[in-house]
Amino acid sequence: MSVYRAANVRLSEAVRPELAEVCLPGPDESVLGQYARMRPQLQAFHAFDKAHIVMLAEAGLLPREDAGAMLRVLRDIEGQDGGAVAARAATEEHMHSGEALLTGALGREIAGKMHLGRSSGDLLAVSFRYTLRDKLLRIAGQLNELRRVVHELAGQHLHTVMPGSTHLQHAQPDTFGHYLLAWASAFERDAQRVRQYHARLNLSPAGAAILNGSEFALNRERTARLLGFDGLALNTRDAVWGRDLEIEAHTLTVLLAGNFNRLAEDLMLWSSPEFGLVECADGFCGTSSIMPQKKNPNALECLKGTVAICTGHLVSTAMVHKNPSTVPVFEWVRSMSDAWRGYDEMASALPLMTAVLQSLSVHEERMRERAGAFWATATDLAAAIVKHAGLPWRAAHQITGITVRLALDAGLSPEQIDSAFVDRAARTHSGQNIGLPPEVLASAMDPSASVERHDMPGGPAAARVGEALAMHEAVLAGDEQWLEESLERLRQARVALEQGIDALLSPQRSTVPAQAAHH
């Protein structure tokens, strides 16, 4: 029986099983498994119950003896098999499981005091932020590990020339190191989004109740600190009913999954025999039940699917919250499981992406061979014509295009053309020879030389890639430090909460120190 929704109070009958099975507060385990019945949030409810009782006692809103009795029970269940989560799950009371356990142990007269100044609204809002915060910091660490591997691999391939392409056609020579730093940049932005989102997420709705807060003198700041929040979600209405944070949770995973999806797409394409540029370790591949020669890049296929899953969660959450601002309640409860599933999916995908890259075989000779095989240095030839003959860029561009067309018609490869052949193209365009020196032509057509000529900030020249890599390393070090500090603040908050409980349970102290009540 619910601790607050009993028959013959406001409503004339108890909750019917058909409603309880679906909406209190979600499908059973056969539908959502570990995410059913608010399982991921039970630890958050437990911490909030303890912090709220400590705050009430310190503020003089709850007798010390009653607070001590309740806190002893909550500590006792932590020592049972399965801990507090198992004990709370057994009540089927979800967010009010703490009050249900205390009612069973101490009776309604004492247990009924713990909910003073709270609502299901701030219980849910706190549990969402508290639970997602842990999941967010987990993927922050995993993302940092992925970035570290990308940086290490890029550093190994500063000089590994490869074909660059657009529209799936050869475009310009690149290096694998430069290519990887493109993903370092993308994952760095993902890390920035994680930190920015954490700053918005890690604000406490505790004390906001469901709309206007409470007339009792709650110390919202104290509860926030005991739960590891960095401040208050100030407006009591927005703290509970603001939904953009929940939608933003999914936009973050969609963007992150989209980035490593594109990386996985490239690697999957390049691992095909037609490209043969990279190869996944056998342990990340499968084979066929009928075609024994197959080596299928299963890990990359799984990684590609993550963006679709995360996008589905984003769309469904956005649809839940399209209603008037204070209408969705049970839809909201049910949509929370999408956040847990999405972030747990990401927590599996990031280590997989990291492991794939750590064990990736890079076929450097194949990359070099293909880098200049399909006229990828044509732009360099046009640039050489501009420099040597002083022609306008467009004229040089057109002469080079004619050169390529004539060579293809003649069945000639890039290394087979000579200065006379370029003059033939120039005469076709303007009736005049260029007289490009052989050594200039040879340098223009050399993929490795092409890469080194692109020596601007952010370009593929080895020195510039090394320069950029150092910048990325510095940013990563800062992000690792931020994560370490964030986790330490949460550890200190847990210690402070237990110290607050110890102070209330201590028989030597009849009052809570004034310092605790005002901080």
N, C-alpha and C positions, 0 to 999 in steps of 0.2 A: 504494500500500500504506500502511495506517495506520502512524503512527509508534509506536503502542503495541499495536495489536490485530493482530499478525502471526500467520500460521499457524505451528503447532507450538511456540507458547509456552504459552499456557493452552489454546488451542483448536486442533483438529487440521486445520482448513482455513480458507482465507481467506474474507472476507465474500462471500456470493453476491450476484450482481447484483440479484436480486429484492428482497433486503433493502436493499441500498444505495440502490436507486431510490426506496424508500418511507421508510425510517427513518433515513437517515444524512445529515442529520437532518430530512428533510421531503420533500414532493413536488418534482418537478422544475419547471423554469421554465414548462412548459406548464400547470401547475396554479396556481402562486403568483407567477409572473413575477418581479418585482424583489424579492419577499419570500422567494424560495426559497433554500435552502442557506445560511441565516443571513446573507445579504447585508447587511442593515442593521446587524448586529453586528460585522462584520469590522473596522471602525475601532476599536471598543471592544477587541476582542482584541489589536489591534496596540498600542494604548496600554498595555494591561495587561501585555503581554509586555515592553515597554520598561521600565515602572515596576518590574515584578517583578525583572528583571535588575539594574537599578540598586540596588534594595533589597538583593538577595542579595549583590552586590559590596560595598556599604557595610557590610553586617553581617558580612562576612568569610566568607560561606557559598559564595562563588563566586570563583575566582581572577580578579584584575583583568584579566589578559590575555585570559582566555576571555570575560569580560563585554564587553570592548572589541571583540573579534572579532565577537561576536554583534550588538552594537549597531551596528557599522559595516554589517553586512549589512542590518539592519532599516532603517537610514537610506538605504542604497543603493536598496532597493526603493521607497522613497518617491519617488525621483526618476525612476522608470520610467514609461512610458506607463500611465495609469490609476492610478498610485500604488500604495500598499500594498494597497488593497482589491482591485484587479484582480489583483495578484500572489497574494494569499491565495486569492481565488476560484478561480484556476487550479489550485490544489493539490487542491481538493475535500476538504480536511481540516477546513474549518470552524474550530472553536474551537482546534484544534491545528495550524492552518496555519503559525503562526510557527515551531514546532518543525520542521515539515516543510521549510520554506524553509531554515532554518538547517542541517538535516541535509544537504540537498542541497549547500549551500555550504561547510560546515565539517566534515561528517562526524558520526557519532553520538557519538564520544568527547567532542566539545565541546558539540554541540547537546543531547545527552541530559542535560546539567546544568541546563538552564533551567527544567525543570518541578519542581525541588525544592520541596517544601512546598505544591504546588498540586494541584488536582484539576479534572476537568471540571466539578465542582459549583460551585466558586467562579469558574471561568472563565465559566460560564453566568450565575451570579447577578450578577457584576460587569457583564457585558455587558448584561444586562437593565436594570439601574439606570442605567448609563452612557448607553446608547442612549436610553432613555425620558426621561432627564433633559433631553437636548437637545430632544427633541420637546415635552416639557412646557413648557420655557422658550420655545419658539417659539410655542406657542399662548397662553402668558401674554402675550407681546407683542401678538399679534393680538387677544386679548380686550381688552387695554387700548385698542387702536385702536378697536375697536367701541364700547367704553364712551365714549370721547372723542366719537365721532360722535353717540351717543345723547344725551350731555350738551349738545352744541351744538344739536341739533335741538330738544331740550326748551326750551332757552333762547330759541329763536326763537318758541316757541308757548305762552308763559306765559298769553296771553290768548285763545288759540284755543279757543273753547267748542265742545264736541262732545257727542253723546249717549253716556252711559254705559249699559251694559246688563248684565243678568244673565239667565240662561236664554235668551239671544238676544232678550230683550224689553227695551224701553227702561226704564231704572231711574232714574237721576239725571243731571243735567247734569255734565259733567266738562270738563277741558281736555286738549288733546293733549299739552301739556307735562307735566301731572300723570300722564297715561297713560304717557308715555315714562319718567318717573322710576320707575314700577313696574318697568320692565325694567332701569333703572340699578341698582335695588336687587337684583334677581335676579342680574344679571351681576357685581355687587359680591360677592355670596355665592360665585359661581363662582370669582372671583379669590381669595377667602379660602381656598376649598378647594384651589386650585392651590398656594398658598403653604404651607398646612398639609401637603398631600401631599408637596410638595418636601422639607419638613423630614424627613419619614419616609423618603422615597425616597433622599435624598442621603447615605446612610450606607454605608460600604464593607464588603462581604462578603469582600474579598481576605484570604487567609490562613486562611479558615475551612475550606478544602478541601471535603470532602463531608460531614463529621459532627463530628469532634473536632479539627479544625485540624491542627497539625503538631508533632512533637517538636523540630524545628529552631527556632532562636531568630529567627523572622521578625519584622521590624519592621512590624507591620500599620499602625501610625499613619503611617509614612513612605510606604508604598504608597498609603494613602488620600489623603494630601495631594497626591502626585504625580498622582493621577487626579481631583483636584478635589472629592473628597468632604469633607463637613463633619465627619465623625466615623466611628466604627465601628458596624456592625451587630454587636453585641458577642457574643451567644451564638452559638457556631460552628454549632450545629445549626439554630437559627432563621434564621441569616444565609443559609443555603442552602435550607432546606426550608420556611421560612415562605412562605405563598402569599397571604396577605390583601392584600399590597401589589399583587400582580398583578390581583386582583379589584377592588381599589380603583381601580386605573388606569382600569378600564372604568366604574365607577360615576361617576367624575368626568366622563367624556365623555357618559355617558347623561344626567346632570343638566344639563350645559351644553347638549347638543343638545336636550333637552326644553324648556329655556327659550327658545332661539331658534326652536324648532319652534312653540311657542304664539304667539310674536310673528309668525312667518310665516303661521300660520293666520289670525290677525286681519287682517293686511294683505291676504291673499288674499281673504278674505271681503269686506273693505271696498273692494276694488278692483272688485268685481262691479258691474254697472250698477244693481242693486237698492239698493246702498248708495252707491256713487260718492263715497266719502270720501277715498280716496287713489288714486294711480295710479303704477305702476312705469314707469321709463324704458323706452323701446322696446328698447334694447339688452339688457334683461333679460327680454324677452318673446319669445314665438313666435307663429305664426299657424297656420292650418289649411290642409291640402292640398286641402280641398274647400270650406270656408266662408271666403271671403276677408275677411269682416268681423271675424274673430276676433283678439283680442289676449290671448293666454294668458300668465299670469304664471309663466313657466317657472322662473325663479330661485327663486321662493317654493316651488314644488312640489319642486324639487331639495333645498332646505333642509329641507323637512318630512321628506324621506326619511332624513336623517342619523340621526335618533333611532332609527329601526328598525334601521339598520346597526349602530349602537353597542350597542343592546340585544342584538342577536344575538351580538356579540363577548362581552358580559358573561355571557350565559347559557352559551355554550360554554366559556368559561374557568372559570366556577364548576363546571361539570360535570366538567371535567378534574381539578380539584383537590378533588373530593369523596372521593377514595380515602384509604386510610391514609397518614399524613403523609410517609412516605419511599418511597412506591411510584411515583407518576407521574414518569417521567423523559422518555421519548420523547414522551409526550402533552404534557408541559410544553414540550419543545423546539418541537413543532409549534404549540402554542397561542400561543407568543410572537409569531408573525406576526400574530395578531389585534390585538395591541397596536400594532404598527407600522401596520397598515392603519387601525385606528380613529383613531389620532392623526394620520395623514396625511390621512384623510378630514376630520377636524376642522380641520386646517390649510388645507384648501381651502374649507370651509364658512364659517369666520369672516370671511375677507376678502370673500366673496360677500355675506354678510349686511351687512357694513359698506358695501360699494359700493351695495347696494340702498337702504339708508337715506340715504346721501349724495345720491342722485339722485331720491329719492322726491318726487312731487308731492302736496302736501296741499291738498285743496279746502276752504279755510277757510269760504267762504260756505255751501257745502253742509253742512258740519259744524254751523254756527250755525243754519241753517234746520231741520235735523233735531233739534237739541238739545232743543227744547221742543215738538216736533210731536206727541208721543205721550204727553202727560201725565207727562213725566219730572220735573216740578216739583210733583207731587202731595204728596210728603213735605213740601215747603216750605209748601204750603197748610195742611197739618195743623199744622205748627209755628206758622204765623201764627194759626190758630184758638186754639191753646193760649195764645199770648202775649196775644191781644186779648180772648178771652172767658174765659180762666181755666179752661177745661175740662180734664179729665184727658186724657192723651195718647190713650188707647184710644178715648174718645168722639170726639176730633178726627179720629183715624184713620178711624173708621167713617163720620163725616159726609163726609170727603173721598172715601172709597170710593163712597158713594152719589152724591156730586156727579159723579164720573167716569162712573158707570153711567148716570145720567140724561142726561148730556151726550152720551154715545155713542148712547143711544137716540134722542136728539133730533137727532143729526147735527151737534153743535156741536164746534168745535175749542177748545183751551184758552184762546186769546185771545178767544173769543166769549162766555164766561160772565161774569156780573156778580155783584154782592153779593146781589142778589135770588135769583139761581139757587142760590147757596150756602145762603141762608136756607131755600129750598125743601127742600134736602137735610137741613138741620138739623131742620126741622119733621118730616120723614119719620122721623128718628132719635129726636128727643126732644120734639117738639111745640113747640119754641121757636126763635125767630129768633136769629141771632148778630149781625147788623148789622156785618159786616166792612167797614171803610172802603174805598172804591174804590182809593185809592193803596196800601193794604196788600195788597189782592188783586193789584193789578198787579205789585207788587214780588215777591210770592210766586210769581207765574207766570213771572217773567223768568229765563231760564236763566243769563244773565251775572250777575245779582244773586245767584242761587242759589249759583253757584260762589264768589263773594266772601264769602258768609255762612259758608261752611265754612272758617273761619279758625282751624284748630287745627293743631298740629304734624303735618306729613305730609299735611295736607288740600290741596284743589285751589286755594284762593285764591292769586292770583299771588304775593303776598309770601311765602307759605309754601312755594310751589314753588321760588321763588328762593332761599329760605333752605335748603331741602333740597338744591338743586342745588349750592350752595356746599359743603355737607358732602360730597356725593359727589365733588366736584372735589378736595377735600383728601385723601380716601381714595385716589382715583386717582393723585394725585401721589405718595403714599407707595408705592403698588404699582409705579409706574414707577421710582421710586428703588430699590426692592428688586430689581427685575429688572435694572437697570443694575449694581447691586453684585454680583448673582449671576453675571452674565455676566463681569464683571471678575475675580471670583475664579477662574472657570474659565480665563480667559486667563492669569492669573498661575500657575495650576497647570501649564498647558502650557509656559509659560516655565521654570518650576522643573524640570520633567521634562527638557527639553532641556539646561538647565544641569547637571543631574545627569549626563546622558550626556556632555556636554562635559568635565566633571571627570574622568570615567573614561577618556576618550579622550586627555586631555592628556598628552603625554610629559614635561612638566615636573613633573608631580605623581605621586609614587609611591604616595601614600595618599590616601584620601578624607578631607576635613576632619572632625574629630570632631563638629563642629556638625551636619553632614549626617547622620551616623549616629545622632544622638540626637534629631532633630526630625522 
